[in-house]
């Protein structure tokens, strides 16, 4: 018999042993009576007899000598009994573990977040998760939004905060956190809001987010839409590098409020303006797979929204009063 035939027969044999059939087998073994087995299982006597007959037919051998009183196992039944008890016991342990499952007692939780928010939201996440998952090890990844979304799709992350939607949204629960408008970021004293914006910006170096990342692609597409042809000299994958280079080179870029907060070290070296052309925005979401983490994602999303409303939004508005309306935090009842 070749390996293919052996594997096929093993699968075929495994399909004949159902958990329900094995449980009825064990109860009949213990009670030695179809009537008593039916009473214990809450079934009819004919149903118990049918399950045993089907089991014997599937394995191709008699398991009970039903001519004896009380009913007794055959030698083949004694062999199956050793394995049946072990199999049913393992399933019972699994059922108990699942019944007692609580997402708040996970041993490991993998969390992924876009690096624009690494400095502003990751500490909040760590504090919130530590409070709710005191026995868990939290493993965090920070990267581009497409990388973060890829990790939740591939199960490398259990919860993700990202600006990129997964391919199949039907498999995921989406919690809207906030929407932010892009603003014009220019080196200090290099731009006048009441002068011709196109003439000014085309003379300054444009510092761009890398077009390998979603944020860079979004900005590049928008500049093409408004037909602003700019000389591109630098590209970076982090907000800190983009804002720092704007400040040091006397250049400009388009960025979002929270990405600017993430580069707060250089805040005094740049000026912010509402876009003098068509607006551009992005939304950020907390994403998890459906029906896997109980109420943990909702609790975490609520914590994030509170942090955004109570601390980050006021911090941004305080340093940039004219930009206060550029960040909109969603309400907890919006999902």
N, C-alpha and C positions, 0 to 999 in steps of 0.2 A: 504494500500500500504506500503510495507516494505521499509527500507532505501535504500537497494540495487536497487530496482525498481525505487525509486524516483531519486536517483543519475543518473541512466542510462537514465531516461527520461530528466533530466536536461541537461546532456551532449548532448543527441540527439537533444533537442530543441536549445541548444547553437550553434550546428553545422549548423543549418538552417539560422542563422542570420550572413550573411557575411558583412564585412565592406563596400564593394562595393554596395551591395544590400541596405544597410541602407543609404548610401550617395545618391543613386538614389531615394530612398523613400523620403528623405528630400527635394531634389530638386523638385520632382514632387509635393510635398505638398506646396512648396513655389510658384511654377510657375502656379500650377493648370492646366497645359497643357502638354500633352505628347510631342507635337512639341517643345514647349519652353524648356522643361526639356532636350530633346535630343540635342537641340542647345547648351544649357549651358554645358552639359556634353561631347559634341563632339561625340555623338553617333547617331545611326539611331533611328527613332521612333519605329521601330519594336524591336530594342534591349532594349529600355527603357521599352516597354510593356512586353517583355519577362522576364526581371528582376523582374518587379512588379508581374507578374503572378506567377513566380517561388517562390518569397517571400511569396505570399499569399497561394500558395499551400503547402509550407513548414510549415507555422504556422497554416494552416488549417482554415483560416478565411479571409473574405474579409477586406481589409484595405482601399480601395478607392471605392467611388460610382462614377463609370465612366459614368453613364447614365446622371448625372447632368452636366450642363455647367455653370460655370467651374467645373472641377473635384473637389470633396470634400472628406474629410476623413470620414470614418465610425467611430462609437464609438470605435471599436477595434483599428482602425488606430490612433485615438486620444491618446489612451493608449500607443501604440508603439511610437508615436511621442515624448512623454515626455522622454522616455528612449533613443530613437535613437539620439536625439540632444545631450544628455549627453555623450553617448558612442562615437559619432563621434568627439565631442569636446575634449574628453580625448585623442583620437588617434591623433588628430591634434596637441595637445600640445606635445605628445611624438614624433611625426614626426619632429616638429620644434626643439625640444631639440636635437634629433639625428642629424638633419641637421647642427645645430650649434655646435655639439660636437667637442671638441678640447682636445686631450690628455694632452695638456700643461695647462689645467685648471681643472684637476682632483681634487676633494676635498681631497681624500686620495690615497696615493700610497704605496703599500707594497713592500719592497725591501729586498732581502735575499742575503747574501754573505758568502762564506766560511771563517771560522775564521782565516785561514792562512793569509788572506789579510786584516784582520780587521784593523790593524794599518796603513797599507800602502795605501789601496784603499778606505776604508770607508770614511775618511775625504774628499777625492777627490769627491766621490759620493755625499756626503752631500752638498758640495759647488756647484757642477754641477746641482744637482736637485733643490737646493735653487734658483739658477739663472734662471732655466727654468720653475720651478713650484712654483712661488712666492706665490701662493694662496693655495698651497697644504700642507697637513700634511703628512710628510714622516715617515712611520713606518718601522724600520729596524730589521732584524733578522740575527744573525751571528751563524754559526754552522758548523758541518761536511758537506762535499759536498753531501752526500746522503740525509741528512736532508734538505739541501737547495733545491735540485732537487725535493724532495718529496713535498715541499711547493709550488713550481711552478706548479706541476702536480695537486695538490689538490686545487689550486686557493687561497691558503693562501698568495702567493706572486704574484705580477704582473710582476716583473723583478727579475732575479736571476743571480748571478755570481757564477759559479760552475765548478768543474772538472768532474762531472758525468752527462752523457747524460740522458734525460728523456726516458721513456720506448717507447712511441710513438712519434718519432721525427717529424712525418708528421704534428702534431698539433702545432709545435713550430717553431719559427724563431731562428736560431742559428747564433750568431755573434762570430767568433773566435777572442779572444783577444791576447793570447800569448801562446807560448810553452816553457817549461823550462826543462832543463836536471837536473836530480838528481846529487848531489855532495856528496862526502864523507866528513863528519864533524867529526873531532877528537879533543879531548882535546889538548890544547897547549903542544907541545914537546912530544907527545905520539906516533907519527907516522913518519916514514921516507919513503918518496916516492920512493927512490931507493932500498929499501929492500923488502923482500918477504911480500906482503900484506896479504896473507892468514895467515901466521904464526903470524904476528903482531895483526891482528884483532881478531883472536880466543883467544888471551890472554887478551883482553880488554873487559870490560862490554859493551854489546850492549844495547843501549837505544832505544826502539822502539815506533813507533806510534801504538796506540791500533788497534788490528786487527778487531775491530768492526767498524772501519771507513775505507773508500775506500783507503786512502793514506797508512794506515797500511797494508791493504790487498795487495796492489800493491808492497810494499817493501818486505813483507813476501814471496810472490810468486816469486819475483826476486831472493831472497837469495836461495830459494829452486832450482831455475833454474840453478844457478851457483854452487850449491852444497856447500854452505857455511853454516856449522853447527855452530851456535853460542849459547852461554849461555844467556838466556833472564832473566833479573832481574827486569826491570822496563818497564812499558808502560804508555803512556800519550795520551791525545786527543788534546793537543795544542802544537804548535811549540815552544812557549816560554818555556813550561815545559820540552820538549824534549831537546832543546839546552842547557837550564840551567843545566839539570841533566848531560848531556855530559860533560859540563865544570866542574861541581863539583865532579864528580865521576871518572874523567880521562877515560871516555868511548868514544863511537863513535856511529854514526847513519848515515842514508841516508836522506837527506832533499833537498828542492828546494831553488833556490835563493831568491824568495820572502818570503818564510817561514823563511829563515834566517834573512832577513831584519826585519821581524816582531818580531824577538828576538834580535834586535840590541844591547840591553843592554849587552849581553854576547859575542859580536862579537870578542872582544880582548882576550877572554879566550879560543877560539877554532881556529883551522886551517882548511882550506878548500882545497880539492884536487879533481881533476877529477877522476871519478871512474876508479880504476885500473883493472876493469873487464868489462863485457858487459854493455853498456849504458842503462839507464832507463830514461824515460821522461813522462811528462803529459801535456795535453793542458787544458786551462781554457777558458770558454765561457760565454758570456752574452746571456741569454735565455729569450724569451717572447713568449706569445701565438700569433699566426698569426692573423693579421688584427684587433688588438684591441687597440694599443697605438700609432697609426699614426707613425710619424718619431722619436718619443721620444727615443726608444731603440737604433736606429742607431746613434742619436746624443750623447747618453750616452756612447755607445761603442767607438765612435770616441774620446770623451773626455778621456776615460780610456786609450786608446792606446797612446794618446798624453802624458798623465802623465807618462806612462810606458817608453816611448821613451825619454822624455825630463828630467825626474827627477829620477825615480826609477832605470832604467837601468844604467845611469851614476853613481848613488850613489853606486850601487852594484859593478860596474866595478872599481870605484875609490878605494874602500876598498879591492877589490879582483881582481887585474889586470889580473891574469891568468885565471879567471873565466868569463871574459867578454862575451864569446860566448855561455854561458850556458842559456841565456835568449833571445828568439827570439820573437819580437813583430810583429804581423801580420799587413799588410797594410790595410788602410781603405776600399780598393776596394775588399778585400777578405771576402766573406761572406759564 
